Amino acid sequence: MNIKITKSKNSEHYSIIYNVKINGKRTSKVYENIGNYNNLKLRAGNEDPLQWLKNYVDDLNKKQKEDSLPVIIKKNPNKLIDKNVQASFNIGYLFLQDLYYKLGFNKICEDISNKYQFKFDLNDILSKLIYSRILFPASKLKTLELSKNFFEQPNFDYQHIERALPILCNENDFIQSELYKNSKKYAPRNNRILYYDCTNFFFEIECEDDFRKYGKSKENRPNPIVQMGLFMDGDGIPLCCETTPGNTNEQTTLRPLEKKIIKDFELAEIVVCTDAGLASKANRKFNNTNDRKFITTQSIKQLKGFLKDEVLDLTKGWKLIGSDKTYNIENLRTDEKLIKAYKDKTFYKERWIKEDGIEQRLIVTYSVKYQEYQKNIRNNQIKRAEKLIEKNPKKLGKAKQNDPKRFIETISTTEKGEIASETYYSINQDVINEEAKYDGLYAVCTNLEDEVKEIIRVNHQRWEIEESFRIMKTEFNARPVFHSNEECIKAHFLICFLALTIYRYLEKKLDEKYTVGEIIDTLKDMDLKLDMPGVYSPNYTRTDLTDDLHDKFGFRTDYEVINEKNLKKICKQTKI
């Protein structure tokens, strides 16, 4: 800060100026207008005016060094803003960037860059693709434009993204393996329990190709799909993923990927937890060793007759966790007092069975909450079936599994067996009664000898892998995929996987206090406004979540004014 004295014929004007660099050129800006000598005397009071002004400037310079200098911003209602000058920047990505560097992505990119000897900045490309996938999901071309919202601008062109994607695909295994090694240095991994599941993503194209194939779509779409298999550790952190053609039988995807992580991640004693759709005989046998165990959901309807009868018998053999006493729970179907008394309890029965040469433990649980949940879903579906009958029953078509149309009965003959003159449609009570037998019941098979309570707890955590797929499909907009090349498609889903991994670590760092929507919306809205060259102010609402973010990551962006020097310090801090 310096004193500027402007002399005119009859007076002197005093102001305080500072130097600033704009577009690479240094210039002077007015920090504060003091006015003429009379104004200066008024401000100085009993002090010598010029000495007061010198002391005032010295104090401002001291505060500037301490980053506590008040900022005076003047706006002119008659002056247009400068053309083509960006005035808003997102800094929510800095929290993601901190995790990105803590997990060693920069070193992974450096190793790949040294291998291929290309000139573009792979680290900048990958980081911006990951941050944008979480905050501003879009096509790769649009992502380049949206990443210019970040305080740190991208230093690559779209052609560099196109060149980077095939390389990311080719280095898929290396990236995931190195990420796993780096993550263990960042925080302990719960590798004893592994969850595995599959989903698929449809493409809005008419014909399949070598990779995008027709298959059984999870969303019942008649389009070609690709399939993703995902392993997650016991704490809900993604472990690895694999993208395969859409016509691949999902049961065959578990063993190749599991072999890969056993080798590349050097895992030994593991318990693999899956749903019933992945519980093939081959998968169970693969994990039926001294080192590897399994917990898998078991369809009660597909059990052998004598086992099914035993499970459906509610009159004997049922226990409460932590007690050896047996119960008759049949009245929990209808007795409202008992239902209320045991609403938060879980009953179970178990036995060892041997099927297909595998010794496994069948554990069946019964809970009132799950019973009410299934009953409520079925009642809603029955209402939908009734509406279908009222609307246009002749266009019902064939009912699929879990389709409300399964409750509709078609009557085309008379009581004498003759063809009726008119077809009648009604709700089939026999189907409802048959399904009601299974209300509240849930079964798993395992070769573990752990306590029932622990096995139930482990299996219950499978919801996190299902939520991970939901996050990719909704918040991250994993589809539509704007690629047709197999390498680029695989690279796209690798980026989604890496983004999910960083997001899960962010969620854990925040003690899982907030929903995915709250976290992403907050980061997305954390903008800084450029008030004057080198000076910014927060343009977002300070909340408990923003306070938690700043406290957990050790830097703050919510002061009334932030200068560019401090912002660059924060950026540097997030890259350590």
Salt bridges, closest charged atoms under 4 A:
GLU12 OE2 - LYS7 NZ 3.94
GLU32 OE2 - ARG43 NH2 3.25
ASP58 OD2 - LYS54 NZ 3.47
ASP59 OD2 - LYS63 NZ 3.70
ASP98 OD2 - LYS102 NZ 3.25
ASP124 OD1 - LYS128 NZ 2.67
GLU145 OE2 - LYS148 NZ 3.50
GLU152 OE2 - LYS575 NZ 2.70
GLU171 OE2 - LYS115 NZ 2.80
ASP173 OD1 - LYS260 NZ 3.29
GLU178 OE2 - LYS181 NZ 3.42
GLU204 OE2 - ARG479 NH2 3.33
ASP209 OD2 - ARG212 NH2 2.74
GLU219 OE2 - LYS473 NZ 3.53
ASP233 OD2 - ARG189 NE 2.80
GLU242 OE1 - LYS260 NZ 2.94
GLU250 OE1 - LYS218 NZ 3.16
GLU258 OE2 - ARG292 NE 3.77
GLU310 OE1 - ARG351 NH1 2.99
ASP344 OD1 - LYS369 NZ 3.14
GLU350 OE1 - ARG361 NE 2.57
ASP403 OD2 - LYS405 NZ 3.95
GLU434 OE1 - LYS437 NZ 3.08
GLU435 OE2 - ARG406 NE 2.65
ASP439 OD2 - ARG378 NH2 2.65
ASP450 OD2 - ARG192 NH2 3.73
GLU454 OE2 - ARG457 NH2 2.76
GLU466 OE2 - ARG462 NH1 3.33
GLU467 OE1 - ARG504 NH2 2.93
GLU475 OE1 - ARG470 NH1 3.41
GLU486 OE2 - LYS490 NZ 3.19
GLU507 OE1 - ARG504 NH1 2.64
ASP511 OD2 - LYS552 NZ 2.98
GLU512 OE2 - LYS508 NZ 2.72
ASP531 OD1 - LYS529 NZ 2.76
ASP547 OD1 - ARG542 NE 2.79
ASP547 OD1 - ARG556 NH2 3.08
ASP548 OD2 - LYS513 NZ 2.87
ASP551 OD1 - ARG556 NH1 3.18
ASP558 OD2 - ARG542 NE 3.83
ASP558 OD2 - HIS550 ND1 3.48
ASP558 OD2 - ARG556 NH2 2.79
GLU564 OE2 - LYS568 NZ 3.37
